[in-house]
Amino acid sequence: MGKYVLKKIAALILTLLAVSFVVFFLFSVIPGDPAVSKLGTNATPEKVEALREQMGLNAPFFVRYFKWLFGILHGDFGTSYAYSMPVTKLIGSKIPINAVLSLFAILIVAAFSVPIGVYTAKHKDGPADRIIMVLNQIFMAFPPFLLGLLLTFFFGIVLKLFSPGSYVGYDVNFGRFLGYMICPAIALAIPKTAMCIKLLRTNILEEAKKDYAKTAYSKGNNTTGLLYKYVLKNAIMPTITFVGMIFADMIASGIVIEQTFGIPGLGRSLLSAISVRDYPVVEAIIMLIAFGIVFVSALTDIIHAALDPRVRGE
């Protein structure tokens, strides 16, 4: 198991290095000059050139890349072009917001998809199963931003459980901050929960048809014992992998959800930085998102390997 974990850590590092190179290269060749964006189109060529020199844009590509990369390794993502302040200071306060939002959403997915998926598989073709599957299809088709609008209208405007757009920072009132993040997390989680329910239900029904399950049943195991003792362990493996995969989509969807609920997270900072060509901020946010995706993917594989020793030998 130790070798498998080291292998995944090495793959994580190599993946991040590859992403860092691609990201830095793309923002080096993309049309537009950050110096011109900062000074305006009426600036003289001398002023533009002086600012480019000050910003380090005239240095060779690999010199700039390795300087940026070594800075990241020391926790320094450079200086914002637009605000002339360290990027880490600019976006550091946004990271906990997105972390809490993603964590809430993943917890909701795990808390509801497993018991509902098991229940529907156990009561296949029953009245409850049919109703849940119909609702499941509807929820899978709902985009998160539309769910966000519906939740805002129902819980914010109708029930008045919170004031839409009145975001409270975690550094001001942590309890109110957590309360405000519940609806955005639910909006993110509902479509993914529906997908996980369907996937787990299908896997359980397929595993129950296999020879090992039939043998266990013939030896006296009842349906419940067979499900929890044998079938569920094998059926839940693809679901764990899927949960890791949907985390990446949650990050992308979270940017839209931030706009829907007025949350000042990384998504808003990313859109703002792109509009003013603040490349250090854009690069930093993309690298943070990439790290989150790659880390969760590696963690999912490690959990999968811990539950299924066969994976370690692949």
C-alpha positions in Angstrom: 0.0 0.0 0.0 2.9 2.4 0.8 4.4 2.0 -2.7 0.9 2.7 -4.2 0.5 5.9 -2.2 4.0 7.1 -3.2 3.2 6.3 -6.8 0.1 8.4 -6.6 2.0 11.3 -4.9 4.6 11.2 -7.7 1.8 11.3 -10.4 0.2 14.2 -8.6 3.4 16.2 -8.6 4.2 15.4 -12.3 0.6 16.4 -13.2 0.8 19.7 -11.4 4.2 20.5 -13.1 2.7 19.7 -16.5 -0.4 21.9 -15.7 1.8 24.7 -14.5 3.9 24.7 -17.7 0.8 24.7 -19.9 -0.9 27.4 -18.0 2.1 29.7 -17.9 2.8 29.1 -21.6 -0.8 29.8 -22.7 -0.9 33.1 -20.8 2.5 34.1 -22.3 1.3 33.7 -25.9 -2.3 34.8 -25.5 -3.0 38.1 -27.4 -2.8 41.3 -25.3 -0.2 43.1 -23.2 -0.8 43.4 -19.4 1.3 46.6 -19.4 -1.0 48.2 -22.0 -4.0 47.0 -20.1 -2.7 48.6 -16.9 -1.6 51.9 -18.5 -4.3 52.2 -21.1 -4.1 52.5 -24.9 -3.1 56.1 -24.7 0.2 55.4 -22.9 3.4 56.1 -24.7 5.6 53.2 -26.0 8.3 54.3 -23.6 6.0 54.1 -20.6 4.7 50.7 -21.7 8.3 49.4 -22.2 9.3 50.7 -18.8 6.4 49.0 -17.1 7.1 45.7 -19.0 10.6 45.8 -17.7 9.4 46.5 -14.2 6.9 43.7 -14.4 9.5 41.3 -15.7 7.7 40.7 -18.9 10.8 41.3 -21.1 12.7 38.3 -19.6 13.0 35.1 -21.6 10.1 32.7 -21.2 11.9 30.0 -19.3 13.5 32.5 -16.9 10.0 33.9 -16.1 8.5 30.4 -15.8 11.1 28.9 -13.4 11.0 32.1 -11.3 7.2 31.8 -11.1 7.4 28.0 -10.4 10.0 28.4 -7.6 7.9 31.2 -6.2 4.9 28.8 -6.0 7.0 26.2 -4.2 7.6 28.9 -1.6 4.0 30.0 -1.4 4.5 33.1 -3.6 2.2 33.4 -6.6 3.6 36.7 -7.7 2.1 40.2 -7.7 -1.3 41.2 -9.1 -1.0 43.4 -12.1 -4.3 45.2 -11.4 -3.9 45.7 -7.6 -0.1 45.7 -7.2 -0.3 43.4 -4.2 0.8 39.8 -3.5 -1.6 37.3 -5.2 -1.6 35.2 -2.1 -2.9 38.1 0.0 -5.5 38.9 -2.7 -7.0 35.4 -3.0 -6.0 33.8 0.3 -9.2 34.8 2.0 -11.3 33.3 -0.9 -9.9 29.7 -0.5 -11.8 28.8 2.7 -15.1 30.0 1.1 -14.7 27.5 -1.8 -13.3 24.8 0.4 -16.4 25.0 2.7 -18.8 25.1 -0.3 -17.2 22.1 -1.9 -17.0 20.2 1.4 -20.7 20.8 2.2 -21.7 19.7 -1.3 -19.6 16.5 -1.1 -21.0 15.7 2.3 -24.6 16.1 1.1 -23.9 13.8 -1.9 -22.4 11.1 0.3 -25.1 11.5 3.0 -28.0 11.1 0.7 -26.8 9.1 -2.3 -25.7 5.9 -0.5 -28.8 5.3 1.7 -31.2 6.2 -1.1 -29.3 4.2 -3.7 -29.3 1.2 -1.4 -33.0 1.6 -0.6 -34.1 1.9 -4.2 -32.0 -1.2 -5.2 -33.5 -3.2 -2.3 -37.1 -2.2 -3.3 -36.6 -2.4 -7.0 -39.8 -1.7 -9.0 -41.7 -0.9 -5.9 -43.8 2.3 -5.6 -41.1 4.2 -3.7 -38.5 3.1 -6.2 -40.5 4.3 -9.1 -41.2 7.7 -7.5 -37.6 8.2 -6.5 -36.3 7.3 -10.0 -38.7 9.7 -11.7 -37.6 12.5 -9.3 -34.0 11.4 -9.9 -34.3 11.9 -13.6 -35.7 15.4 -13.1 -33.0 16.4 -10.6 -30.2 15.1 -12.9 -31.5 17.4 -15.7 -31.5 20.6 -13.5 -28.5 22.8 -13.9 -27.1 24.0 -10.5 -27.6 27.7 -11.2 -31.4 27.1 -11.9 -31.6 25.1 -8.6 -29.8 28.0 -7.0 -32.4 30.5 -8.2 -35.3 28.2 -7.0 -33.7 27.8 -3.6 -33.1 31.5 -3.3 -36.7 32.2 -4.2 -38.2 29.6 -1.9 -35.9 29.8 1.2 -34.9 33.4 0.9 -37.9 35.2 -0.4 -40.8 33.0 0.5 -39.7 31.5 3.8 -37.2 34.3 4.6 -34.7 32.0 6.1 -31.9 34.2 4.7 -31.6 37.4 2.8 -30.6 36.8 -0.8 -27.3 38.5 -1.6 -26.5 39.3 2.0 -23.4 37.2 2.3 -21.6 37.2 5.7 -17.9 36.5 5.7 -16.5 33.7 7.9 -14.2 36.2 9.6 -17.3 38.3 10.6 -19.7 35.7 11.8 -18.7 32.0 11.2 -22.1 30.6 12.2 -24.0 32.9 9.8 -21.4 32.2 7.1 -22.0 28.4 7.4 -25.8 29.0 7.3 -25.5 31.0 4.2 -23.4 28.3 2.4 -26.0 25.6 2.9 -28.3 26.6 0.0 -25.4 27.0 -2.5 -24.1 23.6 -1.4 -27.5 22.0 -1.9 -27.8 23.6 -5.4 -24.4 22.1 -6.3 -25.1 18.7 -4.7 -28.6 17.8 -5.9 -27.8 16.9 -9.6 -24.7 15.0 -8.5 -26.6 13.2 -5.7 -29.2 12.1 -8.3 -26.4 10.7 -10.6 -24.8 8.9 -7.7 -28.1 7.3 -6.6 -28.7 6.0 -10.1 -25.1 4.7 -10.4 -25.2 2.9 -7.1 -28.6 1.4 -7.7 -27.5 0.1 -11.0 -24.3 -1.3 -9.6 -26.0 -3.1 -6.7 -28.6 -4.7 -9.1 -25.8 -5.9 -11.4 -23.6 -7.3 -8.5 -26.7 -9.1 -7.1 -26.9 -11.1 -10.3 -23.3 -12.4 -10.2 -22.4 -15.9 -9.2 -20.8 -15.0 -5.9 -24.0 -13.3 -4.8 -26.1 -16.3 -5.8 -23.8 -18.7 -4.0 -23.9 -16.6 -0.8 -27.7 -16.5 -1.0 -27.9 -20.3 -1.5 -25.9 -20.7 1.7 -28.6 -19.1 3.8 -27.9 -15.4 3.6 -31.1 -13.3 3.5 -31.5 -10.4 1.1 -30.4 -7.8 3.7 -27.4 -9.8 4.8 -26.4 -10.5 1.2 -26.7 -6.8 0.3 -24.7 -5.4 3.2 -22.2 -8.2 3.6 -21.2 -8.9 0.0 -22.9 -6.9 -2.7 -22.6 -3.3 -1.3 -18.8 -3.5 -0.9 -18.3 -4.3 -4.6 -21.1 -2.0 -5.9 -19.9 1.1 -4.0 -16.4 1.1 -5.6 -17.5 2.8 -8.9 -19.5 5.2 -6.9 -16.5 6.3 -4.8 -14.6 6.8 -8.1 -17.5 8.8 -9.5 -17.7 11.0 -6.4 -14.0 11.9 -7.0 -14.7 12.7 -10.7 -17.7 15.0 -9.9 -15.6 17.1 -7.6 -14.0 18.6 -10.6 -17.4 19.5 -12.1 -18.4 20.9 -8.7 -15.5 23.4 -8.8 -16.6 24.6 -12.3 -20.2 24.7 -11.3 -19.3 26.5 -8.1 -18.1 29.6 -10.1 -21.7 30.0 -11.5 -23.2 29.3 -8.0 -21.0 32.1 -6.6 -22.6 34.5 -9.0 -26.1 33.2 -8.2 -25.8 33.7 -4.5 -23.4 36.6 -4.4 -20.5 34.8 -2.8 -17.1 36.5 -3.2 -15.1 33.3 -3.8 -12.4 32.3 -6.2 -14.8 32.2 -9.1 -15.6 35.9 -8.9 -11.9 36.7 -8.5 -11.1 34.6 -11.6 -13.7 36.3 -13.8 -12.6 39.7 -12.6 -8.9 38.9 -13.2 -9.6 37.6 -16.7 -11.5 40.8 -17.6 -8.5 43.0 -16.8 -5.8 40.5 -17.9 -4.4 40.1 -14.4 -2.6 36.9 -15.4 -0.8 36.2 -12.1 -4.2 36.0 -10.3 -5.7 33.9 -13.1 -2.7 31.5 -13.1 -2.8 31.2 -9.3 -6.5 30.4 -9.2 -6.2 27.9 -12.0 -3.3 26.2 -10.2 -5.3 26.0 -7.0 -8.2 24.5 -8.8 -5.9 22.0 -10.6 -4.4 21.1 -7.2 -7.8 20.5 -5.7 -8.9 18.3 -8.7 -5.7 16.3 -8.8 -5.5 15.9 -5.0 -9.1 14.6 -4.8 -8.5 12.2 -7.7 -5.4 10.8 -6.0 -7.2 10.5 -2.7 -10.1 8.7 -4.4 -7.7 6.2 -5.9 -6.0 5.6 -2.6 -9.3 5.0 -0.9 -10.3 2.7 -3.7 -7.0 0.8 -3.3 -7.5 0.5 0.5 -10.9 -1.0 0.0 -10.0 -3.2 -3.0 -6.4 -4.7 -2.8 -6.6 -5.8 -6.4 -6.3 -2.1 -7.5 -2.8 -1.9 -6.1 -1.4 -4.5 -8.5 -2.7 -2.8 -11.6 
